[in-house]
């Protein structure tokens, strides 16, 4: 794991103490940092999976396969990824809140 979590993950971890069920719990800074590090690890995994989906989508554009049922199915699944995350510029991945 990384030594220092991202600011975004620290903020997300700190929000856990603002939930209705936990708002009366004293915040544990060490626990928040540990949780934020794990969030960063998961975000890295999500980014890797996103890149794989993007490569699959790009391959469809590059190789211009016949529009078989398989191709259409795979293409539809690739398009659905935007309901989970988006990379509008191809560099920064934004993960949507559920």
Secondary structure, DSSP 4 states (H G I P E B T S, - for coil): --SS--HHHHHHHHHGGGSTTTTTSPP-HHHHHHHHHHHHHHHHHHHHHHHHHHHHHHHHHHH-----HHHHHHHHHHHHGGGTEE-SSSS--EEPP-
